[in-house]
Amino acid sequence: MKHTQWLLTPLLMIALAGCTTPHGHAGHGGDAGPGMGDGKRGMMGGQGMMGQGMMQGMAMAMATLTPTQGNTARGMVVFHQMQGHMMVHAHITGVAPNSEHGFHLHDVGNCASADGTSAGGHFNPGKTAHGPQDAEHHAGDMPSLKADADGVINQKFMLHGVTIKGDANSIDGRSVILHANADDYKTQPTGNSGARIACGVISTHP
């Protein structure tokens, strides 16, 4: 257990860097800032961010995405609770260059099935329709993610209406799913995002 925690700490330091910026999402590659684009700057920035987060008592959670059967997408998603909103930073590799992918919070924290269906449907405590962030939508509806020319996703965005833990809108113990196709934000209840190509269970940290 201690060895596992030791391995997770530097990963969190890298991933958390830049999570407090209120922008909709970062650019790809060199535009991503100190988060994950530059290993040295990312580690230094992450240490500072980790220290600030702990001192201020901000809630954080993470999910490690692993590919479903026959796929290669994998990475990390970090959630950082701010005042009135949540910042999300997704760093994922192993997808097609310049591709776009539906990205959702799912209800069940279980990625055991080969196709990711064990994660259940979208997280939707309010029993609302699926849709984009600026209209009626599931609590688990998130912006689609876009890969760069190298098949790397490095994107940050803001969510409202969800929390790390402690109430009905808590994401702790739920899951994150990356889909094969872009979300059309119209088709009910999934957005016609296609197969589940990566899955990760969300857990709070520390």
Number of C-alpha atoms within 10 A of each C-alpha: 5 7 7 8 11 10 10 13 16 16 15 22 21 25 29 32 25 21 27 19 14 15 11 14 19 21 16 20 18 12 12 18 18 22 28 28 17 14 12 13 16 23 22 16 21 26 19 14 21 21 12 12 18 12 9 8 10 14 18 26 21 27 22 20 26 21 22 23 13 9 15 14 23 21 20 20 24 24 28 22 23 17 6 10 15 22 24 26 27 25 23 23 19 16 22 17 15 13 17 20 23 26 24 24 27 28 20 20 21 20 24 13 12 15 18 24 18 17 25 16 17 22 24 19 14 12 10 12 19 23 23 18 16 6 10 12 20 24 27 25 26 21 23 20 24 22 24 18 13 14 17 23 30 30 27 27 20 23 20 11 13 19 22 22 17 9 10 11 17 16 28 20 18 23 31 31 28 29 24 22 20 20 25 16 23 14 13 11 15 20 18 17 21 15 16 23 25 27 33 28 24 26 21 17 14 11
